[in-house]
Amino acid sequence: MKSDVGRELGIEHMGWRVITVTSSQELDLARFEVVAKEAAARLKKRLYPQFLGATVERMALRDELGQWMSPRH
């Protein structure tokens, strides 16, 4: 959406980096891993193999993203 692009540009202008997550990425664990790895790379952090996959923390993050991506937000 046009308003989303404007919002992203505004956030990036303030010095933040924006990573867009689609609903298909949020629902598919393998695609979600790609997003997590991209976020880690941008933050210059390392994702250790034992923290990849369907961990409790990863599922909690995915659930939280799902709530933010719902139509009421």
HTML snippet that shows the backbone in 3Dmol.js (N, CA, C, O; Angstrom):
<script src="https://3Dmol.org/build/3Dmol-min.js"></script>
<div id="view" style="width:600px;height:400px;position:relative"></div>
<script>
const pdb = `
ATOM      1  N   MET A   1       0.834  -1.186   0.000  1.00  0.00           N
ATOM      2  CA  MET A   1       0.000   0.000   0.000  1.00  0.00           C
ATOM      3  C   MET A   1       0.882   1.253   0.000  1.00  0.00           C
ATOM      4  O   MET A   1       2.003   1.249   0.509  1.00  0.00           O
ATOM      5  N   LYS A   2       0.355   2.289  -0.569  1.00  0.00           N
ATOM      6  CA  LYS A   2       1.073   3.544  -0.654  1.00  0.00           C
ATOM      7  C   LYS A   2       1.391   4.102   0.734  1.00  0.00           C
ATOM      8  O   LYS A   2       2.482   4.626   0.959  1.00  0.00           O
ATOM      9  N   SER A   3       0.440   3.991   1.661  1.00  0.00           N
ATOM     10  CA  SER A   3       0.679   4.508   3.014  1.00  0.00           C
ATOM     11  C   SER A   3       1.766   3.710   3.729  1.00  0.00           C
ATOM     12  O   SER A   3       2.525   4.269   4.521  1.00  0.00           O
ATOM     13  N   ASP A   4       1.847   2.394   3.452  1.00  0.00           N
ATOM     14  CA  ASP A   4       2.887   1.563   4.060  1.00  0.00           C
ATOM     15  C   ASP A   4       4.268   1.981   3.570  1.00  0.00           C
ATOM     16  O   ASP A   4       5.218   2.030   4.352  1.00  0.00           O
ATOM     17  N   VAL A   5       4.380   2.278   2.293  1.00  0.00           N
ATOM     18  CA  VAL A   5       5.660   2.704   1.726  1.00  0.00           C
ATOM     19  C   VAL A   5       6.086   4.023   2.362  1.00  0.00           C
ATOM     20  O   VAL A   5       7.252   4.190   2.720  1.00  0.00           O
ATOM     21  N   GLY A   6       5.163   4.949   2.502  1.00  0.00           N
ATOM     22  CA  GLY A   6       5.467   6.232   3.136  1.00  0.00           C
ATOM     23  C   GLY A   6       5.891   6.063   4.581  1.00  0.00           C
ATOM     24  O   GLY A   6       6.805   6.736   5.056  1.00  0.00           O
ATOM     25  N   ARG A   7       5.225   5.167   5.271  1.00  0.00           N
ATOM     26  CA  ARG A   7       5.553   4.887   6.672  1.00  0.00           C
ATOM     27  C   ARG A   7       6.965   4.280   6.762  1.00  0.00           C
ATOM     28  O   ARG A   7       7.756   4.669   7.621  1.00  0.00           O
ATOM     29  N   GLU A   8       7.272   3.330   5.873  1.00  0.00           N
ATOM     30  CA  GLU A   8       8.607   2.713   5.857  1.00  0.00           C
ATOM     31  C   GLU A   8       9.683   3.759   5.591  1.00  0.00           C
ATOM     32  O   GLU A   8      10.717   3.777   6.259  1.00  0.00           O
ATOM     33  N   LEU A   9       9.442   4.622   4.622  1.00  0.00           N
ATOM     34  CA  LEU A   9      10.424   5.662   4.302  1.00  0.00           C
ATOM     35  C   LEU A   9      10.646   6.587   5.489  1.00  0.00           C
ATOM     36  O   LEU A   9      11.777   6.978   5.775  1.00  0.00           O
ATOM     37  N   GLY A  10       9.568   6.937   6.177  1.00  0.00           N
ATOM     38  CA  GLY A  10       9.676   7.798   7.359  1.00  0.00           C
ATOM     39  C   GLY A  10      10.476   7.133   8.461  1.00  0.00           C
ATOM     40  O   GLY A  10      11.315   7.771   9.097  1.00  0.00           O
ATOM     41  N   ILE A  11      10.221   5.857   8.688  1.00  0.00           N
ATOM     42  CA  ILE A  11      10.942   5.114   9.722  1.00  0.00           C
ATOM     43  C   ILE A  11      12.421   5.019   9.361  1.00  0.00           C
ATOM     44  O   ILE A  11      13.284   5.217  10.216  1.00  0.00           O
ATOM     45  N   GLU A  12      12.713   4.719   8.100  1.00  0.00           N
ATOM     46  CA  GLU A  12      14.108   4.619   7.671  1.00  0.00           C
ATOM     47  C   GLU A  12      14.803   5.978   7.738  1.00  0.00           C
ATOM     48  O   GLU A  12      15.998   6.047   8.029  1.00  0.00           O
ATOM     49  N   HIS A  13      14.077   7.046   7.477  1.00  0.00           N
ATOM     50  CA  HIS A  13      14.647   8.390   7.569  1.00  0.00           C
ATOM     51  C   HIS A  13      15.074   8.698   9.010  1.00  0.00           C
ATOM     52  O   HIS A  13      16.014   9.462   9.226  1.00  0.00           O
ATOM     53  N   MET A  14      14.391   8.110   9.987  1.00  0.00           N
ATOM     54  CA  MET A  14      14.731   8.302  11.397  1.00  0.00           C
ATOM     55  C   MET A  14      15.914   7.422  11.819  1.00  0.00           C
ATOM     56  O   MET A  14      16.329   7.454  12.978  1.00  0.00           O
ATOM     57  N   GLY A  15      16.454   6.638  10.881  1.00  0.00           N
ATOM     58  CA  GLY A  15      17.627   5.836  11.177  1.00  0.00           C
ATOM     59  C   GLY A  15      17.353   4.370  11.472  1.00  0.00           C
ATOM     60  O   GLY A  15      18.280   3.624  11.787  1.00  0.00           O
ATOM     61  N   TRP A  16      16.112   3.948  11.377  1.00  0.00           N
ATOM     62  CA  TRP A  16      15.757   2.553  11.611  1.00  0.00           C
ATOM     63  C   TRP A  16      15.814   1.787  10.301  1.00  0.00           C
ATOM     64  O   TRP A  16      15.659   2.378   9.232  1.00  0.00           O
ATOM     65  N   ARG A  17      16.032   0.495  10.366  1.00  0.00           N
ATOM     66  CA  ARG A  17      15.986  -0.378   9.190  1.00  0.00           C
ATOM     67  C   ARG A  17      14.665  -1.132   9.229  1.00  0.00           C
ATOM     68  O   ARG A  17      14.236  -1.582  10.291  1.00  0.00           O
ATOM     69  N   VAL A  18      14.034  -1.268   8.099  1.00  0.00           N
ATOM     70  CA  VAL A  18      12.738  -1.940   8.007  1.00  0.00           C
ATOM     71  C   VAL A  18      12.910  -3.258   7.262  1.00  0.00           C
ATOM     72  O   VAL A  18      13.500  -3.298   6.182  1.00  0.00           O
ATOM     73  N   ILE A  19      12.394  -4.328   7.841  1.00  0.00           N
ATOM     74  CA  ILE A  19      12.340  -5.620   7.169  1.00  0.00           C
ATOM     75  C   ILE A  19      10.868  -5.974   7.032  1.00  0.00           C
ATOM     76  O   ILE A  19      10.163  -6.135   8.028  1.00  0.00           O
ATOM     77  N   THR A  20      10.415  -6.091   5.809  1.00  0.00           N
ATOM     78  CA  THR A  20       9.024  -6.418   5.553  1.00  0.00           C
ATOM     79  C   THR A  20       8.828  -7.925   5.626  1.00  0.00           C
ATOM     80  O   THR A  20       9.590  -8.688   5.031  1.00  0.00           O
ATOM     81  N   VAL A  21       7.804  -8.349   6.358  1.00  0.00           N
ATOM     82  CA  VAL A  21       7.482  -9.773   6.493  1.00  0.00           C
ATOM     83  C   VAL A  21       6.080  -9.980   5.945  1.00  0.00           C
ATOM     84  O   VAL A  21       5.121  -9.352   6.394  1.00  0.00           O
ATOM     85  N   THR A  22       5.977 -10.872   4.965  1.00  0.00           N
ATOM     86  CA  THR A  22       4.660 -11.182   4.401  1.00  0.00           C
ATOM     87  C   THR A  22       3.994 -12.279   5.224  1.00  0.00           C
ATOM     88  O   THR A  22       4.655 -12.977   5.993  1.00  0.00           O
ATOM     89  N   SER A  23       2.692 -12.424   5.058  1.00  0.00           N
ATOM     90  CA  SER A  23       1.980 -13.464   5.810  1.00  0.00           C
ATOM     91  C   SER A  23       2.477 -14.854   5.417  1.00  0.00           C
ATOM     92  O   SER A  23       2.531 -15.746   6.263  1.00  0.00           O
ATOM     93  N   SER A  24       2.837 -15.053   4.157  1.00  0.00           N
ATOM     94  CA  SER A  24       3.344 -16.369   3.750  1.00  0.00           C
ATOM     95  C   SER A  24       4.706 -16.654   4.396  1.00  0.00           C
ATOM     96  O   SER A  24       5.009 -17.807   4.702  1.00  0.00           O
ATOM     97  N   GLN A  25       5.519 -15.631   4.605  1.00  0.00           N
ATOM     98  CA  GLN A  25       6.792 -15.814   5.300  1.00  0.00           C
ATOM     99  C   GLN A  25       6.555 -16.113   6.774  1.00  0.00           C
ATOM    100  O   GLN A  25       7.268 -16.920   7.370  1.00  0.00           O
ATOM    101  N   GLU A  26       5.582 -15.483   7.348  1.00  0.00           N
ATOM    102  CA  GLU A  26       5.285 -15.658   8.763  1.00  0.00           C
ATOM    103  C   GLU A  26       4.739 -17.049   9.035  1.00  0.00           C
ATOM    104  O   GLU A  26       5.008 -17.616  10.093  1.00  0.00           O
ATOM    105  N   LEU A  27       3.984 -17.605   8.110  1.00  0.00           N
ATOM    106  CA  LEU A  27       3.345 -18.898   8.311  1.00  0.00           C
ATOM    107  C   LEU A  27       4.230 -20.088   7.966  1.00  0.00           C
ATOM    108  O   LEU A  27       4.000 -21.185   8.473  1.00  0.00           O
ATOM    109  N   ASP A  28       5.225 -19.900   7.125  1.00  0.00           N
ATOM    110  CA  ASP A  28       6.095 -20.987   6.674  1.00  0.00           C
ATOM    111  C   ASP A  28       7.433 -20.902   7.417  1.00  0.00           C
ATOM    112  O   ASP A  28       8.181 -19.941   7.239  1.00  0.00           O
ATOM    113  N   LEU A  29       7.732 -21.900   8.242  1.00  0.00           N
ATOM    114  CA  LEU A  29       8.916 -21.856   9.092  1.00  0.00           C
ATOM    115  C   LEU A  29      10.204 -21.666   8.290  1.00  0.00           C
ATOM    116  O   LEU A  29      11.070 -20.894   8.702  1.00  0.00           O
ATOM    117  N   ALA A  30      10.347 -22.343   7.170  1.00  0.00           N
ATOM    118  CA  ALA A  30      11.564 -22.212   6.361  1.00  0.00           C
ATOM    119  C   ALA A  30      11.721 -20.785   5.827  1.00  0.00           C
ATOM    120  O   ALA A  30      12.820 -20.231   5.842  1.00  0.00           O
ATOM    121  N   ARG A  31      10.626 -20.197   5.361  1.00  0.00           N
ATOM    122  CA  ARG A  31      10.685 -18.812   4.856  1.00  0.00           C
ATOM    123  C   ARG A  31      10.905 -17.828   5.999  1.00  0.00           C
ATOM    124  O   ARG A  31      11.557 -16.799   5.824  1.00  0.00           O
ATOM    125  N   PHE A  32      10.354 -18.152   7.178  1.00  0.00           N
ATOM    126  CA  PHE A  32      10.546 -17.306   8.354  1.00  0.00           C
ATOM    127  C   PHE A  32      12.015 -17.309   8.776  1.00  0.00           C
ATOM    128  O   PHE A  32      12.537 -16.296   9.241  1.00  0.00           O
ATOM    129  N   GLU A  33      12.682 -18.468   8.610  1.00  0.00           N
ATOM    130  CA  GLU A  33      14.111 -18.571   8.919  1.00  0.00           C
ATOM    131  C   GLU A  33      14.915 -17.595   8.050  1.00  0.00           C
ATOM    132  O   GLU A  33      15.865 -16.976   8.528  1.00  0.00           O
ATOM    133  N   VAL A  34      14.540 -17.464   6.796  1.00  0.00           N
ATOM    134  CA  VAL A  34      15.233 -16.536   5.893  1.00  0.00           C
ATOM    135  C   VAL A  34      15.121 -15.109   6.427  1.00  0.00           C
ATOM    136  O   VAL A  34      16.098 -14.361   6.420  1.00  0.00           O
ATOM    137  N   VAL A  35      13.935 -14.738   6.887  1.00  0.00           N
ATOM    138  CA  VAL A  35      13.722 -13.395   7.440  1.00  0.00           C
ATOM    139  C   VAL A  35      14.556 -13.218   8.710  1.00  0.00           C
ATOM    140  O   VAL A  35      15.186 -12.177   8.900  1.00  0.00           O
ATOM    141  N   ALA A  36      14.562 -14.229   9.578  1.00  0.00           N
ATOM    142  CA  ALA A  36      15.345 -14.158  10.823  1.00  0.00           C
ATOM    143  C   ALA A  36      16.830 -13.992  10.519  1.00  0.00           C
ATOM    144  O   ALA A  36      17.516 -13.207  11.173  1.00  0.00           O
ATOM    145  N   LYS A  37      17.321 -14.721   9.541  1.00  0.00           N
ATOM    146  CA  LYS A  37      18.736 -14.621   9.163  1.00  0.00           C
ATOM    147  C   LYS A  37      19.054 -13.241   8.593  1.00  0.00           C
ATOM    148  O   LYS A  37      20.124 -12.693   8.855  1.00  0.00           O
ATOM    149  N   GLU A  38      18.135 -12.682   7.819  1.00  0.00           N
ATOM    150  CA  GLU A  38      18.335 -11.335   7.278  1.00  0.00           C
ATOM    151  C   GLU A  38      18.379 -10.305   8.409  1.00  0.00           C
ATOM    152  O   GLU A  38      19.220  -9.405   8.402  1.00  0.00           O
ATOM    153  N   ALA A  39      17.475 -10.439   9.376  1.00  0.00           N
ATOM    154  CA  ALA A  39      17.469  -9.517  10.520  1.00  0.00           C
ATOM    155  C   ALA A  39      18.774  -9.637  11.301  1.00  0.00           C
ATOM    156  O   ALA A  39      19.360  -8.626  11.687  1.00  0.00           O
ATOM    157  N   ALA A  40      19.226 -10.850  11.532  1.00  0.00           N
ATOM    158  CA  ALA A  40      20.484 -11.058  12.257  1.00  0.00           C
ATOM    159  C   ALA A  40      21.658 -10.444  11.505  1.00  0.00           C
ATOM    160  O   ALA A  40      22.525  -9.813  12.110  1.00  0.00           O
ATOM    161  N   ALA A  41      21.686 -10.628  10.194  1.00  0.00           N
ATOM    162  CA  ALA A  41      22.769 -10.067   9.387  1.00  0.00           C
ATOM    163  C   ALA A  41      22.777  -8.544   9.467  1.00  0.00           C
ATOM    164  O   ALA A  41      23.836  -7.929   9.591  1.00  0.00           O
ATOM    165  N   ARG A  42      21.600  -7.944   9.396  1.00  0.00           N
ATOM    166  CA  ARG A  42      21.529  -6.478   9.470  1.00  0.00           C
ATOM    167  C   ARG A  42      21.971  -5.964  10.835  1.00  0.00           C
ATOM    168  O   ARG A  42      22.536  -4.877  10.949  1.00  0.00           O
ATOM    169  N   LEU A  43      21.704  -6.764  11.874  1.00  0.00           N
ATOM    170  CA  LEU A  43      22.103  -6.382  13.228  1.00  0.00           C
ATOM    171  C   LEU A  43      23.530  -6.810  13.557  1.00  0.00           C
ATOM    172  O   LEU A  43      24.029  -6.569  14.656  1.00  0.00           O
ATOM    173  N   LYS A  44      24.181  -7.455  12.574  1.00  0.00           N
ATOM    174  CA  LYS A  44      25.528  -7.994  12.761  1.00  0.00           C
ATOM    175  C   LYS A  44      25.577  -8.951  13.948  1.00  0.00           C
ATOM    176  O   LYS A  44      26.497  -8.913  14.765  1.00  0.00           O
ATOM    177  N   LYS A  45      24.562  -9.810  14.021  1.00  0.00           N
ATOM    178  CA  LYS A  45      24.460 -10.839  15.056  1.00  0.00           C
ATOM    179  C   LYS A  45      24.527 -12.202  14.395  1.00  0.00           C
ATOM    180  O   LYS A  45      24.225 -12.345  13.210  1.00  0.00           O
ATOM    181  N   ARG A  46      24.922 -13.193  15.160  1.00  0.00           N
ATOM    182  CA  ARG A  46      25.010 -14.548  14.643  1.00  0.00           C
ATOM    183  C   ARG A  46      23.853 -15.377  15.173  1.00  0.00           C
ATOM    184  O   ARG A  46      23.539 -15.327  16.362  1.00  0.00           O
ATOM    185  N   LEU A  47      23.222 -16.137  14.291  1.00  0.00           N
ATOM    186  CA  LEU A  47      22.188 -17.082  14.709  1.00  0.00           C
ATOM    187  C   LEU A  47      22.847 -18.444  14.862  1.00  0.00           C
ATOM    188  O   LEU A  47      23.345 -19.007  13.887  1.00  0.00           O
ATOM    189  N   TYR A  48      22.855 -18.966  16.053  1.00  0.00           N
ATOM    190  CA  TYR A  48      23.457 -20.264  16.311  1.00  0.00           C
ATOM    191  C   TYR A  48      22.498 -21.372  15.907  1.00  0.00           C
ATOM    192  O   TYR A  48      21.291 -21.250  16.117  1.00  0.00           O
ATOM    193  N   PRO A  49      23.019 -22.461  15.327  1.00  0.00           N
ATOM    194  CA  PRO A  49      22.167 -23.556  14.830  1.00  0.00           C
ATOM    195  C   PRO A  49      21.167 -24.086  15.857  1.00  0.00           C
ATOM    196  O   PRO A  49      20.048 -24.449  15.496  1.00  0.00           O
ATOM    197  N   GLN A  50      21.556 -24.133  17.129  1.00  0.00           N
ATOM    198  CA  GLN A  50      20.638 -24.670  18.135  1.00  0.00           C
ATOM    199  C   GLN A  50      19.430 -23.763  18.374  1.00  0.00           C
ATOM    200  O   GLN A  50      18.460 -24.184  19.003  1.00  0.00           O
ATOM    201  N   PHE A  51      19.479 -22.533  17.883  1.00  0.00           N
ATOM    202  CA  PHE A  51      18.356 -21.619  18.052  1.00  0.00           C
ATOM    203  C   PHE A  51      17.503 -21.495  16.789  1.00  0.00           C
ATOM    204  O   PHE A  51      16.522 -20.752  16.770  1.00  0.00           O
ATOM    205  N   LEU A  52      17.874 -22.216  15.744  1.00  0.00           N
ATOM    206  CA  LEU A  52      17.092 -22.205  14.513  1.00  0.00           C
ATOM    207  C   LEU A  52      16.038 -23.310  14.581  1.00  0.00           C
ATOM    208  O   LEU A  52      16.156 -24.242  15.377  1.00  0.00           O
ATOM    209  N   GLY A  53      15.034 -23.200  13.762  1.00  0.00           N
ATOM    210  CA  GLY A  53      13.975 -24.214  13.746  1.00  0.00           C
ATOM    211  C   GLY A  53      12.817 -23.822  14.641  1.00  0.00           C
ATOM    212  O   GLY A  53      12.637 -22.652  14.978  1.00  0.00           O
ATOM    213  N   ALA A  54      12.046 -24.809  15.014  1.00  0.00           N
ATOM    214  CA  ALA A  54      10.807 -24.562  15.752  1.00  0.00           C
ATOM    215  C   ALA A  54      11.059 -24.498  17.259  1.00  0.00           C
ATOM    216  O   ALA A  54      10.507 -25.299  18.014  1.00  0.00           O
ATOM    217  N   THR A  55      11.889 -23.549  17.699  1.00  0.00           N
ATOM    218  CA  THR A  55      12.132 -23.381  19.129  1.00  0.00           C
ATOM    219  C   THR A  55      10.947 -22.654  19.759  1.00  0.00           C
ATOM    220  O   THR A  55      10.150 -22.029  19.058  1.00  0.00           O
ATOM    221  N   VAL A  56      10.836 -22.736  21.059  1.00  0.00           N
ATOM    222  CA  VAL A  56       9.758 -22.059  21.782  1.00  0.00           C
ATOM    223  C   VAL A  56       9.821 -20.554  21.521  1.00  0.00           C
ATOM    224  O   VAL A  56       8.799 -19.915  21.273  1.00  0.00           O
ATOM    225  N   GLU A  57      11.018 -20.003  21.580  1.00  0.00           N
ATOM    226  CA  GLU A  57      11.182 -18.559  21.372  1.00  0.00           C
ATOM    227  C   GLU A  57      10.792 -18.148  19.953  1.00  0.00           C
ATOM    228  O   GLU A  57      10.140 -17.123  19.753  1.00  0.00           O
ATOM    229  N   ARG A  58      11.195 -18.950  18.976  1.00  0.00           N
ATOM    230  CA  ARG A  58      10.882 -18.641  17.578  1.00  0.00           C
ATOM    231  C   ARG A  58       9.380 -18.700  17.340  1.00  0.00           C
ATOM    232  O   ARG A  58       8.827 -17.857  16.634  1.00  0.00           O
ATOM    233  N   MET A  59       8.723 -19.686  17.924  1.00  0.00           N
ATOM    234  CA  MET A  59       7.275 -19.809  17.760  1.00  0.00           C
ATOM    235  C   MET A  59       6.559 -18.638  18.437  1.00  0.00           C
ATOM    236  O   MET A  59       5.551 -18.147  17.928  1.00  0.00           O
ATOM    237  N   ALA A  60       7.078 -18.191  19.582  1.00  0.00           N
ATOM    238  CA  ALA A  60       6.487 -17.039  20.266  1.00  0.00           C
ATOM    239  C   ALA A  60       6.628 -15.777  19.417  1.00  0.00           C
ATOM    240  O   ALA A  60       5.689 -14.989  19.309  1.00  0.00           O
ATOM    241  N   LEU A  61       7.800 -15.588  18.818  1.00  0.00           N
ATOM    242  CA  LEU A  61       8.010 -14.434  17.935  1.00  0.00           C
ATOM    243  C   LEU A  61       7.082 -14.510  16.734  1.00  0.00           C
ATOM    244  O   LEU A  61       6.472 -13.511  16.352  1.00  0.00           O
ATOM    245  N   ARG A  62       6.975 -15.682  16.144  1.00  0.00           N
ATOM    246  CA  ARG A  62       6.097 -15.856  14.988  1.00  0.00           C
ATOM    247  C   ARG A  62       4.647 -15.558  15.362  1.00  0.00           C
ATOM    248  O   ARG A  62       3.930 -14.914  14.596  1.00  0.00           O
ATOM    249  N   ASP A  63       4.210 -16.022  16.533  1.00  0.00           N
ATOM    250  CA  ASP A  63       2.844 -15.744  16.987  1.00  0.00           C
ATOM    251  C   ASP A  63       2.626 -14.248  17.200  1.00  0.00           C
ATOM    252  O   ASP A  63       1.577 -13.710  16.846  1.00  0.00           O
ATOM    253  N   GLU A  64       3.623 -13.582  17.780  1.00  0.00           N
ATOM    254  CA  GLU A  64       3.509 -12.142  18.009  1.00  0.00           C
ATOM    255  C   GLU A  64       3.438 -11.385  16.687  1.00  0.00           C
ATOM    256  O   GLU A  64       2.644 -10.456  16.542  1.00  0.00           O
ATOM    257  N   LEU A  65       4.266 -11.781  15.726  1.00  0.00           N
ATOM    258  CA  LEU A  65       4.190 -11.155  14.399  1.00  0.00           C
ATOM    259  C   LEU A  65       2.820 -11.373  13.775  1.00  0.00           C
ATOM    260  O   LEU A  65       2.268 -10.471  13.145  1.00  0.00           O
ATOM    261  N   GLY A  66       2.275 -12.569  13.951  1.00  0.00           N
ATOM    262  CA  GLY A  66       0.948 -12.871  13.419  1.00  0.00           C
ATOM    263  C   GLY A  66      -0.114 -11.955  14.001  1.00  0.00           C
ATOM    264  O   GLY A  66      -1.039 -11.551  13.296  1.00  0.00           O
ATOM    265  N   GLN A  67       0.008 -11.624  15.276  1.00  0.00           N
ATOM    266  CA  GLN A  67      -0.950 -10.702  15.901  1.00  0.00           C
ATOM    267  C   GLN A  67      -0.813  -9.306  15.313  1.00  0.00           C
ATOM    268  O   GLN A  67      -1.815  -8.630  15.080  1.00  0.00           O
ATOM    269  N   TRP A  68       0.423  -8.867  15.071  1.00  0.00           N
ATOM    270  CA  TRP A  68       0.646  -7.539  14.487  1.00  0.00           C
ATOM    271  C   TRP A  68       0.188  -7.474  13.031  1.00  0.00           C
ATOM    272  O   TRP A  68      -0.175  -6.409  12.531  1.00  0.00           O
ATOM    273  N   MET A  69       0.210  -8.623  12.361  1.00  0.00           N
ATOM    274  CA  MET A  69      -0.160  -8.640  10.948  1.00  0.00           C
ATOM    275  C   MET A  69      -1.664  -8.816  10.748  1.00  0.00           C
ATOM    276  O   MET A  69      -2.151  -8.782   9.618  1.00  0.00           O
ATOM    277  N   SER A  70      -2.393  -9.004  11.838  1.00  0.00           N
ATOM    278  CA  SER A  70      -3.842  -9.192  11.703  1.00  0.00           C
ATOM    279  C   SER A  70      -4.477  -7.867  11.248  1.00  0.00           C
ATOM    280  O   SER A  70      -3.900  -6.801  11.463  1.00  0.00           O
ATOM    281  N   PRO A  71      -5.645  -7.930  10.630  1.00  0.00           N
ATOM    282  CA  PRO A  71      -6.283  -6.729  10.062  1.00  0.00           C
ATOM    283  C   PRO A  71      -6.586  -5.618  11.071  1.00  0.00           C
ATOM    284  O   PRO A  71      -6.732  -4.463  10.670  1.00  0.00           O
ATOM    285  N   ARG A  72      -6.682  -5.924  12.342  1.00  0.00           N
ATOM    286  CA  ARG A  72      -7.033  -4.876  13.319  1.00  0.00           C
ATOM    287  C   ARG A  72      -5.898  -3.923  13.595  1.00  0.00           C
ATOM    288  O   ARG A  72      -6.129  -2.887  14.217  1.00  0.00           O
ATOM    289  N   HIS A  73      -4.650  -4.219  13.157  1.00  0.00           N
ATOM    290  CA  HIS A  73      -3.518  -3.314  13.369  1.00  0.00           C
ATOM    291  C   HIS A  73      -3.288  -2.476  12.163  1.00  0.00           C
ATOM    292  O   HIS A  73      -2.375  -1.650  12.149  1.00  0.00           O
TER     293      HIS A  73
END
`;
const viewer = $3Dmol.createViewer("view");
viewer.addModel(pdb, "pdb");
viewer.setStyle({}, {cartoon: {color: "spectrum"}});
viewer.zoomTo();
viewer.render();
</script>
